Amino acid sequence: MIDVLIGLQWGDEGKGKIVDFLADQYDIICRFQGGPNAGHTIYVDGKKVVLHTIPSGIFREGVQNVIGNGVVIDPVTLKKEIERIKQLGIHVEERLLIARKAHLILPSHRYLDGASEKAKGEKKIGSTLRGIGPTYMDKTGRNGLRIGDLESGDFASKYAELKSKHENLAKIYPQFDFEWNEDEWFESIEYLKKYPFTNCEYYLNQQLAQGKKILAEGAQGVMLDIDYGTYPFVTSSNTITAGVCTGLGIAPSRIGDVIGISKAYCTRVGGGPFPTELFDEYGKRLQTLGGEFGATTGRPRRCGWLDLVQLKYSIMINGVTKIALTKSDVMDHFEQITVAHQYQMNGKTSDELPYDLCQKNYKPIYQSFNGWQTQLLPGMDLPDQFLHYISYLEEQIQVPISFVSVGPERNQLIVR
């Protein structure tokens, strides 16, 4: 079976740490969607490492890591990431496989991303400007270049043809200041050729047949899913469990546990609806205490209380079997802890998310709990206030909270 780990909110839930913690229980860790807009933060021997494309099992000896066909790859970003990891003494070439069917992000994709976002003005969606959206557009438009094309003799002509198409598309946008740097892109392409490419679907199914344990690592979060997120303020891929099947070539019957990651509060980067967002001192405290700044962009994250309506929605559509609650240590400092447990819409209470959160015809209904106001530590007798809070959450979401993260390090995790 292949287990799945996904973020249940708007991304930035702490997936990297949980994958890193669990990685030694698996033979293979796979990324199945997204691109370098992801930022999975891991602390290795006290050093902070941010992974954008490489799966978070790369630091575990004996664990194979696969960049699946559902991922879009920026060769420049991936090369830099590999070099940073190698500086830590990791033999990346022995632990990394790249799917031939993964699509390539061209410099012109990044240009189109930036020019399109600039043209939207106040209606911009908060793109990370990494070229993700235009690359997925070419993928569905059947124009894209893939890793496997690097092995063909006509790659240069395919590249030139796609770049020409992008140059014509760019004429509809206002001029956008951008450094193309094609030389660095082609140098990075040659660099990646040193790493093994694989037919991902055959490789993973063969490994499953041999009894190997696989973990699929999601990027972003459920609420950024192209179909089920807060559209149009979403990413360009399927971030939900179903995306594992298309992103890795795995049958639905192969899915085992689905581990959902949720912060003890909510955050969001960029534009888009955020029902429980706080604009007061509590929002500032969450941002400061939680160090809420994007791992990829550095942008400050919007902060708000935990939203159980949203969380139950994410659990439902993903078939979540276990929860990891992260950033619980941030809540150590609050006298009162608040959660939204229902919405009020058109004079009625509801346990369901509205069709379009952008319409703002709803209002969260909150419930507060006494905080524990003590530092949570692994192995300690947990305070009654914390246990009451966790019991309430489990009763509401009907899924066990199996892990509670109380800090950024690998060992700062309470396993329940």
Beta strands, then each sheet from edge to edge (+ up, - down):
strand 1: 2-7
strand 2: 28-31
strand 3: 40-44
strand 4: 47-51
strand 5: 64-67
strand 6: 72-73
strand 7: 96-99
strand 8: 103-104
strand 9: 197-198
strand 10: 214-217
strand 11: 255-263
strand 12: 266-268
strand 13: 302-304
strand 14: 306-307
strand 15: 322-326
strand 16: 336-345
strand 17: 348-350
strand 18: 363-370
strand 19: 401-405
strand 20: 413-415
sheet 1: 9+ 7+ 5+ 2+ 10+ 1+ 11+ 15+ 19+ 20-
sheet 2: 3+ 4-
sheet 3: 6+ 8+
sheet 4: 12+ 13-
sheet 5: 14+ 16+ 17-
sheet 6: 14+ 16+ 18-
end
